[in-house]
Amino acid sequence: MNVSMNVEDYMHELGARARAAARRVARATGAQRSKALAAVAAALEADREAIRRANEIDLEVGRGAGLAAPLLDRLQLDDGAIERMIEGLKQVNALPDPVGALSDLEYRPSGIQVGRMRVPLGVIGIIYESRPNVTVDAAALCLKSGNATILRGGSEAIESNRAIAASVRRGLADSALGEDAVQLVTTTDRAAVGHLVRMERYVDVIVPRGGKGLIERISAEARVPVIKHLDGNCHVYVDEAADAAMAVAIIVNSKCQRYGVCNAMETLLVHAARAQDILPQADARLAEEGVEIRGCIRTCEILPRAVPASESDFFEEFLAPILAVKVVEDLDEAIAHINHYGSAHTDAIVTADYARARRFLSEVDSSSVMVNASTRFADGFEYGLGAEIGISTDKLHARGPVGLEGLTTRKFVVLGDGQIR
């Protein structure tokens, strides 16, 4: 950021450059976009050590500031995390190019052909906290889908984001897309976010990734459409017809594989007929992992170490080794509980009963609904999207993990040979 420039002017300059870049990215061929992404991957590979050094600075500052463990976990870029970033970019690059795809073409009685073409959204603003890997995920998905992007990461990851963005822009510099196709907001001034979400002239959609407070603020202030989810209060319901060993494995993985993520289970529901069987087995494993149990009255009667849950616990996204547990009478109560207390993110049923599984899939109103699988699979990489730019719990315009198609829209095209009306 030019020190002589105020934040509003700086953001509008970024916006103008992004709008110009969006036109170049949109008209580039799929081969040109693919070549640019390959150059970005090579630049990241060459800059691994610089990225690690920058990340260490952020981690040291974060520890000194008392940053919570889940946030430090999201912030860290070790060798494995950098490798996953690069691999995710390569997987996105290998996906079919969505831009320009024609569908639903059919002749009308007039002789014209009417169909739809998939086209980029334009300029996408990404606002995110802690996770510096989002810088690469966002850049890859936006470029592959023919969009330009403006990235605004959190101040706690500023050095990591600057290092990654420098590598991305270096990879783009000699491409048909140009380095302005990906721009990082380099100021940590919070006013930059307020300007970004109101720049209708330059920005077509905002994707926030972060805590509930950030997303609520953006939703309240934005004049630009927002693709968002507020929190991830995910459930696993163990049905009367569940296999016990399968249920325990899914419970432990959904909760303990990683705590500080939006697709971790936060509430466990167990059918009353299986509570005496399933809960002690699951609790033995959860206790080994140090998970605190906050249970309903019946849960506390079965599990001596459980503490009574408040109603607010069933609304909570803990992002920590804490689990709310409730014994329910049947599938109807489980579905009603999820639809009332849940966040419409990801919910799973464990059952061998096909009819109950179908009811759960149909009646649970969430962006991802699962049968006999861990909630941790609610992820763009696991869904075959290569990477995701976020998860949407809205019903318009995208829902669930947002990959390439979620970053495009469709317009009607009409093909004729001289028809008039």
N, C-alpha and C positions, 0 to 999 in steps of 0.2 A: 504494500500500500504506500502510495506517495504521501510523505509526511505533511506536505503542504495542502493536501486535499481532505475535506471533511468526509465523514462516513457516507452521507447521502450521495455526494458526488461520486465517491469511489464505487459505491454499489451500482449506481446508474451507468458508470463507465463499464463495469463488468457485464451488466445486462446488455448494453449495446453491442459489446464484442461477442457475447454469447449468441445474440440474435443473428448477427452476421455469420458466425461460425455454424449455427444451426442450418442455415441455407446450404453451406458447403457440405456438411455431413449428410444432409438429406439427399442431395443430388449425386453424392459419391456412389460408385458402384459397390455391390457387395464385396467384390474382390479387393477394392481399395480400402474398404473398412476393415476387412480381414487382415490385409497387409499391415495396416496401422496398428491393430491390436497385437499382431505378432511382434512388431517393433517395440511396443510398450512392454510386452512380456520380457523381451531381451534386455531392455533398459532396467527393469526391476531386478532381473537376475544379476546384472552387472553391479547394481547398487545395493545388494543385500547388506553389506557391512555398514554402509552409511545409514541405511534404514534402521538397523539394529542399534547403532550408536544414538541416533535421534530418539528412538523409543526408550532407551535407557535414561535419557535426560527426563523424559516425561514421567517415567516410573519413579525416578528419584524425587521429582517435585511432588508427584502424587502421594508418595509415602509420607513425605514431610508435611503435606497438607492434611494428612489423616484420611485420605480417600478410602472408602469402604472396600472390603475385600472383593465383592462381586464386580465393582467398577475397575479395580486393578486387574482383575482377571480378564475383563473385556479389553482393557488397554494394552495388555502385554503382547508383544510381537517377538516370540522366540523363533528359532529356525523352522520349527514345524508350522507355525502360523504364517510365516512368510512363504513357505513352500505351498501351503494351502491357498494363499492369495494368488500366487502365480498359476497354480493348477486350475483354480476356479476361473481365472481369466482365459486360460487356454480352452477350457471346456465351453465357456460361453462362445468363444471364437469358432468352435467346431459345430455349434448349433446351426440349424437351417436359418438362412436369412429371411426374416419375416417381411421386410420392406418390399412393397410392390406386389405382394402375392394377391392374386385375383381369386375370388370365391363366389359361389352362388350365381354364376352367370347363367341366364336363361333368356330365351326369346319371348317377347311379348307379342300380342296379336298385331301390333303395328309394324312388326319386323325389327324393332330395336332390340338389342341385348342389354339387359340390366344386371349389374353385379356389384361387388364390393371390392375395394382395394385397401390393403393394410398400409397405413402411412404413419410416420413418426408424429409424436406429440409436439415436438419443437425444442423448447428449452426447459429442462427439468432442474428444479432446485432441490438439493438434498441437504437436510439439516440433521446432524447426528451427534451423539455424545459417545465419548470413550472409544468406541470401536474404530481404530484407524484402518482396519481391513476394508471398511465400507468405502474408503476412498477408491480402492481398486475395483471392488464389486460394482459400485455405482458407475465408474468410468466405463468399465467393460460393457455393462448392460445398456447404458445410454448410447454408447457409440455403435454397438452392434445393432441396436434398434433404430439407428439413424438420427439420434438426438444429440444436442449439445447439453452440457450440464454445468451448473454452478454449485460447488461443494462448500458447505460451511460446517466444519467439525467443531467439537468442543475444545475449549481452551486447555483442558487437561491433556489433550493429544496433539497440541499445536505443532510441536517439533516433528513428531512422527508423520503427521499429515503433510507438513511442508516437504519433508524428504520424499514421501511417496508421490506427491503431486509433481515435484520436480522431475522425478523419473518418468512419470506418465507423460508430462509435457515434452520432455526430451525425446521420448519415443514417437510423439506425434509431430514433432517440429518439421520433419522432412516429408510428411505424408500429405495426401490430398485433403485431409481433414483440417490440418493446421492445429497448432498448440492451443488456440483459444477454444477448441471444442471441449476442453476440460479446464475449468478455472477454479482455483481454491480461494476462498475468502481468507486473506492472510491476517486480517485484524481480529483481535479477540473481543472487540467492543460489542456488547450485546445489542446495541442499536442496529448493527448490520442485519440481524435476523428480522427485526421489525421492518426494515426497508425491503429485504428480499421477498417477504411474503405479501408485500403490497405492490410489487412491480408488475402489474398486469400487462404493461406495454412490452415487457421483455421476457417474462417467465410464464410458462403455460400450465405447470403443475408443480406442487411442492410435495416432497416425500419426507416426513420427519421420522427419525429413528432415535429413540431415547426414552427417558423417563416420562411418567405420566404428566408431571408438571410442565415439561417442555411441550409435549404434544397438545395439552389443553391450551397453553398459551398460543401456540401456532394456530390451532383451530379457531380460537376466539379472534385473533388479529388478522388472519389471512383474508385477502381479497382474491387470491389465486386459489383454484381448486386444490384440495389436499387429499392425498391417499395416505391413510393412517390406521393405526390401532393404538388404543390408550394403554391397555395392559394385557397380560396373558394369564388370566386365572383359569388354568386348564384342569380338567377332571379326568379321572379314570373311574368307571363304574364296573364293579365286579358283580356279574349277574349270578342268579341262582344256578345257572347251567354252566358256570365257568370251570375250567380245569385249574385245580389249585396251584400246581407248579407253574403253569403259564401265567396265572394271575400274579403270583408273587414276583416272578421275573419282570413282568411288565411294570408292576408297581415300583420296584426298586430302580429300574432303569429310568422310568419316567421322572422319578423324583431326584435320584442321586447321581445320574450320569454327569450332570452339570447343573448347578443351582441358579446361577445368575443369568438365565436365559428365559425368553418369553414362552418357550414351548415346554418348560418343565411343569410337571404336575404340581398343583398347589392344594387340591382337594381330592380325597379318596372317598368314594361312595361304595358301600358294600351291602348287598342284599341281606336282609335279616336272617334268612335261612342258612347263609354261609358265614355269618360274622364270627361265630365261635370257632370255625374251622380256619378261615382265611386270615383273620386279623392277628392271631398269635404268631402264625408263620411269617407274615409280612413284617410284624413288629420286631421279631428277632433279627431280621436282616437290616431293618431301618435303624435299630438301636446300634448295630455294629458301625453304621455310617454316622452316628451321632445326630440323627434326625429327631427333633422334638415333635411329639404328638399332641395336638389340641383336638380333643374329641367331644362328640355329643355324649349325653348321659349314658347311653348303652355302650358306646366305645369305652368310656371310663370304667364301666363295670367289667368289661372283658380284659382291658389292658391296664394293669395297676400303675404303670408309669405315666399314663396319659394325664394331661391336665384339662380341665373343662374349657371348651371353646366358647367364645362369645359369638354373637351373630356376625359381628364385623369380620371375624376370622374367615368366614365362608365367602366374603367378598374380596379377600386379600390376595395380592400377588406378593408372596414373601420374598422371592429371589434369594432364599436362604434355606438352611436345613431345618425347616419348620413345615409341618404338614397338618392341614385340617382334615378330620375324618368324621364321617357320619354314616350311621347304619340306617338304611332306608327299607321300606316295606316291600317295594316292588319296582318294576321298570318305570311305571307312571310317576312315582315319587322321584326317582332318579332324574328323569327327563325334566320334570317341573323344577327341581332344584337347580339343575345346570342352566336352564333357560332364565331362571330368576337371578341367581348369584354369579353366573359365569360372565365372561367378557367376549364371548363369540369368537374366541381364538381357535382352540383345539380341544376336543373332548373324545374320549375313547371308551368303548365297552369291551369287556372280556366275557365271552359267552360261546357256547357250542350250539346255541339255539338260533337257527337261521331267521325265523320270523321275528324274534326279538332284536336281532342285529339289524334287520331291515327297518324295523320301527325306529330304532335309535338313529340310523342314518337319515331317515326321513324327517324325524321330529325334533332332533337337536339342531338349534338354529345357530350354527357356528361355521366359520370359514373352512375348517378342516374337521371332519368327523371320521373316526377310525374304528375298526373292528379287529380285536386281537393283535394290537400293535402298540408300541410305546408312543406317547405323545411327542417324544424327541424327534420323530421322523417329520414333523411339520416344519419343513426347511426346504428352501429352494434347491439346494444341492441334492438332497435326498429325493426330491420330486423330479429330478432330471432337468431342472431349469439351468444348471450350471452354476448359477449364483442367484441370489435374490436381492432386490433393492429395498425390500421391506415386506411386511405382512400386513394386508389390509383386512380389517374386520367390517369395513363398510360393504354395502351391497352394490354400490356404483362407484367408480367405473370398473374397478378390479376387486377381486376378493381372494383371500388367502395369500400365499407367497407370490410376490409380483416379480415376474421375470420379463422376458422379451415382449410377449404379447401384451402384458399389462402396461408397457411403455409405448404402445402404439394404439391407434384407433383405426376405424374403417370409414371410408367415404364411398358413396355411391358413384359408380361410373356407368356411362351409357355409351354403347357402341352402335353406330348406325351407318347407313350407306345412302343418306340423302332423305330420310324420312322427314315429313313435316306433319304437323297436327292441324 
